[in-house]
Amino acid sequence: MAYLKLRAGLMRVHDGDPAPKKGEPEDKPLFASSDPRDRILFAMVVFALAYVLIAGRLVVLGFTTDAPTIARLTAADSVSAARPDLVDRNGEILATDIRTASLYAEPRRILDVDEAIELLSSVMPSLNTPQTRNYLASDAGFVWLKREITPDQKRRIHNLGLPGIGFVDENRRFYPGGPTASHFLGHVNIDNEGIAGMEKFVDGEGLADLQAFGFANKERSLEPVPLSLDLRVQHVVRDELTKAMERYKAVAAVGIVLNVHTGEVLGMSSLPDYDPNDPALALQPDRLNRATAGVFEMGSVFKSFNTAMALDSGEIGLGDSFDASKPLRVRGNTITDFHGKHRVLTVPEIFIYSSNIGSAKMAEKVGVPGQKAFFKKVGMTDKLPGQLPEMARPMLPPRWDELTSMTIAFGHGIGVTPMHTAVAAAALMNGGKLIPPSFVPRSRKEAEKLAKQVISPETSDQMRYLFRLNCERGSGRRAEVPGYRVGGKTGTAEKIVNGRYVGNKRFNSFLSAFPIEDPQYVVLIVIDEPKPEEGQYSATAGLNAAPTVAAVIRRIAPMLGVTPRFDMDSNTLLVSY
């Protein structure tokens, strides 16, 4: 409008229009100067401003991102989220981020689909598929072709010079130890999000929120997250389990090392395991984390808890005896001993000879209500608390009656995880305090705040005595390690096949603690379906699980600072009660 008014005023002047009469409103042009040079200058300024506006608009349009590029930038942001390093209790790196490249395409910019397919497949044959062709021939703005390619693949594809083909740098999770601590650490998905193990726990503790708000990306460093794991101990446990599986031709194995005063898990291995650098392997059925997610009838190691229950009830003392001379018949069922002594047995003899009959009679004297209450108190009826997401609930009997109570006394009729067993055993050894397991570092002072007194210190002393007695004179003799005073209990549980217990498939375990005069660590070893070695007629836990415990303790005790002592004989350790 201003420009039109200016033109109208100029036309009136040039056409010789008469000036308005006095008193009439004057229709002045916007620029009323009588000097022609001023009017020309004004016109020049107007045209200059117009050109500046047009040029500015062209610059803005030149920097405006189109839809494909926006999609690419969004993808880059979504995969650039960083994760903190996971380190063991000594600062050794267990999991870290490395930079890698992913291949993408912008189909709208592909000039020749066939040529693009041919050239890409010369570097990566896996891309020569109908699916890739459909991607490149589509009208999509952005598609992923391959996530996490190698530097060599990136270089070779870059040298092809294909329009519409590009790369996005992203973070990839790397586990330097491979399968060493796979079930402990867990793994991440393709977008670097934790989906199992402690990786998932870290996300749940706020990392996912930091990533969502942009506070965890490649430009920002995150503090490492320390775990309770001791990489040295973990390596030993896995190594000895691997050897045991090969030696005894077993189908699986579990190992746990637990600090009895803090509940920290220093080592946890479940074989077969997997390499978290290739997390697809975790989907195989036999790669289950048997330590915390597997539920089993643990067999005679449960006599440890049955005996502690009986002693702590006040109904039974170490000097009491029970008749185990003949099988026990209950409602048409018969309870026998594997290697029966066929005589009256004292409580210590019931423990070291692993008498089912004697254990059942001890449970009978305590009663079903007392047994239920005790097993709940030591955590055997509930899911364990802890940071690790893969924690299974126990399988309790649908009918907890007198017969069930007797079978539970020797480890049948109730299913728990090996971690349940190790945690409850720590309470038997540390003075009677049940401490929930921890997969991150925890001080003894912090553990004391969480501890619950579940048995008396006197009962704990008695259980340490029985554990040591069993390694001196009972089924745990092969767990002996000179200088380190091991105590423990064997367990040989028959497995159920097609609803029936079978004698040739066993779930063997050895539950131990050391040094037994002042226990610091619980070590639990489980060997699933071991076979007899050449020259042996049997494959009981005393023949395979116990020596595996000895091999583990022999190697980890010096690492953990446990001083060997050779000045303590049986008379010193086996205090009379």
C-alpha positions in Angstrom: 0.0 0.0 0.0 2.8 2.4 0.8 4.3 1.7 -2.6 1.0 2.4 -4.3 0.4 5.6 -2.5 3.9 6.7 -3.4 3.2 6.0 -7.1 -0.1 8.0 -7.0 1.6 11.0 -5.5 4.3 11.0 -8.2 1.7 10.7 -11.0 -0.2 13.7 -9.8 2.9 15.9 -9.8 3.9 14.8 -13.3 0.3 15.2 -14.8 0.0 18.8 -13.5 -2.9 18.2 -11.2 -4.0 21.4 -9.6 -3.1 21.9 -5.9 -6.0 21.4 -3.5 -8.0 24.4 -2.5 -7.5 26.1 0.8 -9.4 24.3 3.5 -9.6 21.0 1.7 -7.8 18.0 3.1 -4.6 17.5 1.3 -4.0 14.0 -0.2 -0.2 14.0 0.4 2.0 11.3 -1.0 3.9 9.2 1.6 7.1 11.0 0.6 6.2 14.6 -0.1 9.7 16.1 -0.5 9.9 18.5 -3.5 13.5 17.3 -4.2 13.5 14.6 -6.9 16.8 13.2 -5.5 15.1 12.5 -2.2 12.3 10.6 -3.9 14.8 8.5 -5.9 16.8 7.7 -2.8 13.6 6.6 -1.0 12.7 4.3 -3.9 16.1 2.8 -3.9 15.9 2.0 -0.2 12.5 0.3 -0.7 13.8 -1.9 -3.5 17.0 -2.7 -1.4 14.9 -3.9 1.5 12.8 -6.0 -0.8 15.9 -7.7 -2.2 17.3 -8.3 1.4 14.0 -10.0 2.4 14.1 -12.3 -0.6 17.7 -13.2 -0.1 17.1 -13.9 3.6 14.3 -16.2 2.8 16.4 -18.1 0.3 19.1 -18.6 3.0 16.5 -20.0 5.4 15.2 -22.3 2.8 18.7 -23.5 2.1 19.2 -24.5 5.7 15.8 -26.1 6.2 16.1 -29.9 6.8 13.9 -32.1 4.7 12.0 -35.1 6.1 14.6 -37.8 5.3 17.3 -35.8 7.0 15.1 -35.1 10.0 14.5 -38.9 10.2 18.2 -39.5 10.1 19.0 -37.0 12.8 16.2 -38.4 15.0 17.7 -41.9 14.5 21.1 -40.6 15.4 19.8 -39.1 18.6 18.0 -42.3 19.6 21.1 -44.5 19.3 23.6 -42.1 20.7 22.5 -42.6 24.3 25.5 -43.7 26.4 25.6 -46.2 29.3 27.9 -46.0 32.2 30.7 -48.6 32.5 30.0 -51.5 34.8 33.0 -52.3 36.9 33.8 -55.0 39.5 34.5 -54.3 43.1 38.2 -53.7 42.2 37.5 -51.3 39.3 38.0 -53.8 36.5 35.8 -53.0 33.5 33.0 -55.5 32.9 30.9 -53.6 30.4 31.6 -50.5 28.4 30.5 -48.5 25.4 32.4 -48.4 22.1 31.6 -46.3 19.0 30.4 -48.1 16.0 28.6 -47.3 12.8 25.2 -48.3 11.4 24.2 -48.3 7.8 21.1 -46.5 6.6 19.4 -45.5 3.3 17.2 -42.6 2.1 15.2 -44.5 -0.6 14.0 -41.2 -2.2 17.6 -40.4 -3.1 18.5 -43.8 -4.5 19.1 -43.3 -8.3 19.3 -47.0 -9.3 18.1 -49.6 -6.9 19.6 -52.5 -8.8 23.0 -50.9 -8.9 22.8 -50.0 -5.2 21.9 -53.6 -4.3 24.7 -55.0 -6.4 27.4 -52.7 -5.0 26.2 -53.0 -1.3 26.1 -56.8 -1.5 29.7 -56.9 -2.9 30.7 -55.7 0.6 27.9 -57.3 2.6 26.3 -60.3 0.9 23.6 -60.4 3.6 22.0 -57.3 2.0 21.2 -59.0 -1.2 17.7 -59.9 -0.1 14.1 -59.1 -1.4 13.6 -57.3 1.9 16.5 -54.9 1.1 15.2 -54.4 -2.4 11.8 -53.5 -1.0 13.3 -51.0 1.4 15.3 -49.2 -1.3 12.5 -49.2 -3.8 10.0 -47.7 -1.3 9.1 -44.0 -0.9 10.3 -44.0 2.7 12.5 -41.1 3.8 14.8 -43.3 6.0 15.4 -47.0 6.6 18.0 -48.9 8.6 19.9 -51.4 6.4 22.3 -52.8 9.0 23.1 -51.9 12.6 26.6 -52.1 14.0 28.8 -52.7 11.0 32.6 -53.1 11.2 35.0 -50.3 10.4 36.2 -52.1 7.3 32.6 -52.5 6.0 32.0 -48.8 6.6 35.2 -47.8 4.7 34.4 -50.0 1.8 30.8 -48.9 1.5 31.8 -45.3 1.9 34.2 -45.7 -1.1 31.3 -46.9 -3.2 30.0 -43.3 -3.3 26.4 -44.3 -3.5 23.9 -41.4 -3.2 21.2 -42.0 -0.5 23.5 -44.3 1.5 25.0 -43.1 4.8 26.1 -44.0 8.3 25.1 -43.1 11.8 27.6 -43.4 14.6 26.1 -45.0 17.7 27.1 -46.6 21.0 27.5 -50.3 21.1 27.8 -52.3 24.4 31.0 -54.3 24.7 31.8 -57.0 27.3 35.6 -57.5 27.5 35.2 -60.8 29.4 32.7 -62.3 27.0 30.7 -65.0 28.7 32.6 -64.8 32.0 29.9 -63.0 33.9 27.0 -63.1 31.4 24.1 -64.0 33.8 25.4 -61.4 36.3 25.8 -58.5 33.9 22.9 -59.4 31.5 22.9 -57.6 28.2 21.3 -54.8 26.1 19.2 -54.6 23.0 20.2 -53.1 19.6 19.3 -49.6 21.0 21.7 -50.0 23.9 18.8 -50.4 26.4 19.3 -52.9 29.3 17.0 -55.9 29.0 18.6 -58.4 31.4 20.8 -58.7 34.5 22.4 -55.7 36.1 22.2 -53.8 32.8 18.4 -53.8 33.2 18.8 -52.8 36.9 20.9 -49.8 36.0 18.2 -48.6 33.5 15.6 -48.9 36.2 17.6 -46.9 38.6 17.3 -43.7 36.5 19.5 -44.2 33.5 16.5 -44.6 31.2 15.1 -41.3 32.5 18.5 -39.5 31.9 18.5 -40.8 28.4 15.0 -39.7 27.7 15.9 -36.1 28.8 19.1 -36.1 26.8 21.5 -36.2 29.8 23.1 -39.5 28.7 24.7 -39.1 25.2 28.0 -39.4 23.6 29.1 -36.0 24.6 28.6 -36.7 28.3 30.4 -39.1 30.5 28.6 -41.1 33.2 30.2 -42.3 36.4 31.0 -46.1 36.4 28.6 -48.3 38.3 30.5 -50.6 40.7 29.1 -54.2 41.2 29.7 -56.6 44.1 31.3 -59.1 41.7 35.0 -59.9 42.0 36.2 -60.6 38.5 39.0 -62.9 39.8 36.6 -65.0 41.9 34.1 -65.0 39.0 36.7 -66.4 36.6 37.7 -69.1 39.1 34.1 -70.2 39.7 33.3 -70.4 36.0 36.6 -72.1 35.2 36.1 -74.8 37.8 32.5 -75.4 36.8 33.6 -75.8 33.2 36.1 -78.4 34.2 33.5 -80.2 36.4 31.0 -80.4 33.6 33.6 -81.9 31.3 35.0 -84.3 33.9 31.6 -85.6 35.1 29.8 -85.2 31.7 27.1 -83.0 33.3 24.4 -81.1 31.5 24.6 -77.9 33.6 26.3 -76.4 36.7 25.9 -73.5 39.1 28.4 -71.8 41.4 27.9 -69.0 44.0 30.3 -67.3 46.3 28.6 -65.1 48.9 30.0 -62.9 51.7 28.2 -64.1 54.9 28.4 -60.8 56.7 27.3 -58.4 53.9 25.3 -60.6 51.5 27.5 -59.4 48.6 27.6 -61.9 45.7 31.3 -62.1 44.7 30.8 -64.8 42.1 27.9 -66.3 40.3 28.0 -68.6 37.3 25.5 -70.7 35.6 26.5 -73.0 32.8 25.8 -73.3 29.9 26.1 -69.5 29.6 26.3 -67.1 26.7 28.4 -64.3 25.3 26.5 -61.0 26.0 28.3 -59.5 22.9 25.9 -61.9 21.0 22.8 -61.6 23.2 20.7 -63.7 20.8 22.3 -66.8 22.4 20.6 -66.0 25.7 17.3 -67.1 24.1 18.3 -70.7 23.9 16.4 -72.7 26.6 19.5 -74.2 28.2 21.1 -70.8 28.8 18.7 -70.1 31.8 20.3 -68.4 34.8 19.9 -71.4 37.1 21.5 -69.6 40.0 18.6 -67.2 40.6 15.9 -68.0 38.0 16.0 -71.8 38.2 13.9 -73.5 40.8 15.0 -77.0 42.0 14.6 -79.6 44.7 17.9 -79.1 46.4 18.1 -82.5 48.1 20.1 -83.2 51.3 21.6 -79.8 51.6 18.2 -79.0 53.1 19.1 -81.1 56.1 21.2 -78.1 57.1 18.1 -76.1 57.5 16.1 -78.9 58.9 18.7 -79.5 61.6 19.0 -75.8 62.4 15.2 -75.7 62.7 15.2 -78.6 65.1 18.1 -77.2 67.3 16.7 -73.7 67.3 13.2 -74.9 68.3 14.5 -76.1 71.7 12.8 -79.4 71.2 15.9 -81.2 70.1 19.6 -81.0 71.2 22.8 -82.3 69.7 22.8 -85.1 72.2 19.4 -86.5 71.2 19.0 -89.7 69.2 16.5 -91.0 66.7 15.9 -94.6 65.6 17.0 -95.0 62.0 17.2 -98.8 62.1 14.3 -99.4 59.7 12.5 -97.5 56.9 9.8 -95.0 57.9 6.3 -95.7 56.5 3.8 -92.8 56.2 0.4 -93.2 54.5 1.6 -95.9 52.1 4.9 -94.1 51.4 8.3 -95.4 52.5 11.3 -93.2 53.5 14.7 -94.9 53.4 18.4 -94.0 53.7 20.7 -94.1 50.8 23.5 -95.6 52.8 21.7 -96.6 56.0 23.5 -97.4 59.3 20.4 -99.4 60.4 20.7 -98.2 64.0 19.9 -95.4 66.4 21.6 -92.2 65.3 22.5 -89.1 67.2 21.8 -85.7 65.7 25.4 -85.2 64.5 25.3 -88.7 63.0 22.0 -88.0 61.2 23.8 -85.0 59.7 27.1 -86.5 58.6 25.5 -89.8 57.4 22.7 -87.8 55.7 19.9 -89.9 57.1 16.5 -89.3 55.5 14.8 -91.3 58.3 16.4 -89.4 61.1 15.8 -86.0 59.4 12.1 -86.9 58.8 11.7 -87.8 62.5 13.3 -84.5 63.6 10.8 -82.6 61.4 8.0 -84.7 62.8 8.9 -83.6 66.3 9.0 -79.9 65.4 5.7 -80.2 63.6 4.2 -78.8 60.4 3.4 -75.3 61.8 6.9 -75.0 63.2 8.5 -76.0 59.9 6.4 -73.6 57.9 7.3 -70.8 60.2 11.0 -71.6 60.1 11.2 -71.8 56.4 9.4 -68.6 56.0 11.8 -67.0 58.5 14.9 -68.0 56.5 13.4 -66.8 53.2 12.6 -70.1 51.6 9.0 -69.3 50.9 9.3 -65.9 49.2 11.0 -64.3 46.3 14.4 -63.0 47.3 14.9 -59.2 47.3 17.9 -57.9 45.3 18.9 -55.9 42.4 19.1 -58.7 39.8 15.8 -58.8 37.9 15.9 -62.5 37.3 14.8 -63.8 40.7 12.3 -66.7 40.7 9.8 -67.5 43.4 10.0 -70.8 45.3 7.7 -73.6 44.3 5.8 -74.5 47.5 3.9 -77.7 48.0 0.1 -77.4 47.4 -0.5 -79.4 50.5 2.0 -78.9 53.3 1.0 -81.8 55.5 2.9 -84.3 57.7 4.2 -86.4 54.8 5.3 -83.3 52.9 7.0 -82.0 56.0 9.1 -85.2 56.3 10.2 -85.0 52.6 11.0 -81.3 52.9 13.3 -82.3 55.7 15.6 -84.0 53.2 15.1 -81.6 50.3 12.2 -83.0 48.4 8.7 -81.5 48.0 9.8 -77.8 47.9 11.7 -76.0 45.1 14.0 -73.0 45.6 16.8 -71.3 43.7 20.4 -72.0 44.5 20.6 -68.4 45.6 17.9 -69.0 48.2 20.0 -71.9 49.5 23.2 -69.8 49.7 21.6 -66.8 51.4 19.9 -69.0 54.0 23.1 -70.9 54.6 24.9 -67.6 55.3 22.5 -67.0 58.2 23.4 -70.4 59.6 27.1 -69.4 59.6 27.2 -65.7 60.5 25.6 -65.9 64.0 22.0 -66.3 62.8 21.4 -63.1 60.7 19.5 -63.4 57.4 20.9 -60.8 55.0 19.3 -60.2 51.6 21.7 -60.8 48.7 23.4 -57.7 47.1 24.8 -57.4 43.6 26.3 -54.0 44.3 28.9 -53.2 47.0 27.5 -53.1 50.5 29.3 -52.4 53.8 28.9 -54.6 56.8 27.3 -51.6 58.6 24.8 -51.3 55.8 24.1 -55.0 55.9 23.5 -54.9 59.7 20.6 -52.5 59.1 18.9 -55.0 56.8 19.7 -58.1 58.8 17.1 -60.2 60.6 17.9 -62.5 63.4 16.4 -65.9 62.4 18.3 -68.3 64.6 20.2 -67.9 67.8 24.0 -67.4 67.9 24.2 -70.7 69.8 22.4 -72.6 67.0 24.7 -70.9 64.5 27.7 -72.2 66.5 26.2 -75.7 66.5 25.7 -75.6 62.7 29.3 -74.6 62.2 30.3 -77.5 64.3 28.2 -79.9 62.2 29.4 -78.5 58.9 33.0 -79.0 60.0 32.3 -82.5 61.4 30.9 -83.5 58.0 34.1 -82.5 56.3 36.2 -84.2 58.9 34.3 -87.5 59.1 31.3 -87.5 56.8 30.3 -87.1 53.1 32.2 -83.8 52.7 35.7 -85.1 53.1 36.6 -84.4 49.5 36.0 -80.7 50.1 38.9 -80.4 52.4 41.5 -77.7 51.6 44.6 -77.7 53.8 44.9 -74.5 55.8 41.4 -73.2 55.1 39.1 -75.3 57.3 36.1 -76.0 55.1 32.7 -77.1 56.5 29.7 -78.1 54.5 26.9 -80.5 53.6 26.3 -82.6 50.5 23.1 -83.0 48.6 22.2 -85.7 46.1 18.6 -85.2 44.8 16.9 -87.5 42.4 15.3 -85.6 39.5 11.7 -86.0 38.4 11.1 -87.4 35.0 7.5 -87.9 33.7 6.2 -87.3 37.3 8.5 -89.9 38.9 11.8 -89.7 40.7 14.5 -91.5 38.8 17.7 -92.8 40.3 20.1 -92.2 37.4 19.4 -88.5 37.0 20.7 -86.5 40.0 20.9 -82.9 41.0 24.1 -82.8 43.1 25.2 -80.0 45.3 27.7 -79.1 48.1 26.9 -76.2 50.4 30.0 -75.0 52.2 31.5 -72.2 54.3 35.1 -71.2 55.2 37.0 -70.7 57.3 34.6 -72.5 59.5 35.9 -71.2 62.9 34.9 -67.7 61.7 33.0 -68.1 58.4 33.5 -65.3 55.9 32.2 -66.9 52.7 29.6 -69.4 51.6 30.4 -71.4 48.5 27.6 -73.4 46.8 28.3 -75.7 43.9 25.6 -77.5 41.9 26.3 -80.1 39.2 23.3 -81.2 37.2 23.1 -84.9 36.1 26.8 -85.8 36.6 27.9 -89.3 35.4 30.2 -91.7 37.4 33.8 -91.4 36.6 35.6 -94.4 35.2 36.1 -96.9 38.0 33.4 -95.4 40.2 30.0 -97.1 40.7 28.2 -93.9 41.7 28.0 -90.1 41.1 26.9 -88.7 44.4 27.7 -85.1 45.5 30.5 -86.2 47.7 32.3 -87.5 44.6 31.9 -84.5 42.3 30.3 -81.4 43.9 32.5 -81.6 47.0 35.9 -81.7 45.2 34.7 -78.9 42.9 34.1 -76.8 46.0 37.6 -77.6 47.2 39.1 -76.6 43.8 37.2 -73.2 44.0 38.2 -72.5 47.6 41.8 -73.5 47.0 42.1 -70.8 44.4 39.9 -67.9 45.7 40.9 -68.0 49.4 44.3 -66.3 48.8 42.6 -63.7 46.5 40.1 -62.9 49.2 42.8 -62.4 51.9 41.9 -65.5 53.9 45.1 -66.5 55.8 45.8 -70.2 55.8 46.3 -71.7 59.2 47.9 -75.0 60.0 47.9 -74.8 63.8 44.2 -75.8 64.2 43.5 -79.5 64.5 40.2 -81.3 64.8 40.1 -81.0 68.6 40.2 -77.2 68.3 37.5 -77.0 65.6 35.2 -79.7 66.8 34.1 -78.2 70.0 31.9 -80.5 72.1 28.4 -79.3 72.6 
